Amino acid sequence: MPPDLPPKSHGADIAPANGVLDRILNWTAFVVCIGLGWWAIELGLWEKLTSLLK
């Protein structure tokens, strides 16, 4: 028999989901993604990447 595996735990199982915290984390992730995209465009990395894919 295989050994008993510990139950998979998700963050919601440990603490109740906090709507405000989720909203802050989602907004932060959104801003970071936009910032990284803008930074890549400013440095010209986007053109290099698209030229490699062509």
C-alpha positions in Angstrom: 0.0 0.0 0.0 1.3 3.5 -0.7 2.1 5.6 2.3 -0.6 8.0 3.4 0.0 11.4 1.8 -0.7 14.5 3.9 -3.9 16.3 2.8 -3.3 19.0 0.2 -3.7 22.4 1.9 -4.7 25.6 0.2 -4.5 29.0 1.7 -8.2 29.2 2.2 -8.1 26.1 4.4 -5.6 27.7 6.8 -7.3 31.1 7.2 -10.7 32.4 6.0 -10.4 34.3 2.7 -10.4 38.0 3.4 -12.0 39.9 0.5 -10.0 43.1 1.2 -6.7 41.2 1.3 -7.6 39.4 -1.9 -8.5 42.7 -3.6 -5.2 44.2 -2.5 -3.2 41.2 -3.7 -5.0 41.1 -7.1 -4.5 44.9 -7.6 -0.8 44.6 -6.7 -0.3 41.7 -9.1 -2.1 43.7 -11.8 0.1 46.8 -11.2 3.3 44.7 -11.2 2.3 43.1 -14.5 1.6 46.4 -16.1 4.8 47.8 -14.7 6.9 44.9 -16.0 5.3 45.2 -19.4 6.0 48.9 -19.6 9.6 48.4 -18.5 10.1 45.8 -21.2 8.7 48.1 -23.8 10.9 51.0 -22.6 14.0 48.9 -22.8 13.1 47.6 -26.2 12.9 44.0 -25.0 9.4 43.6 -26.5 10.7 44.3 -30.0 13.6 41.8 -29.5 11.2 39.1 -28.2 8.7 39.6 -31.1 11.5 39.6 -33.7 12.8 36.3 -32.2 9.3 34.8 -32.6 8.9 35.8 -36.2 
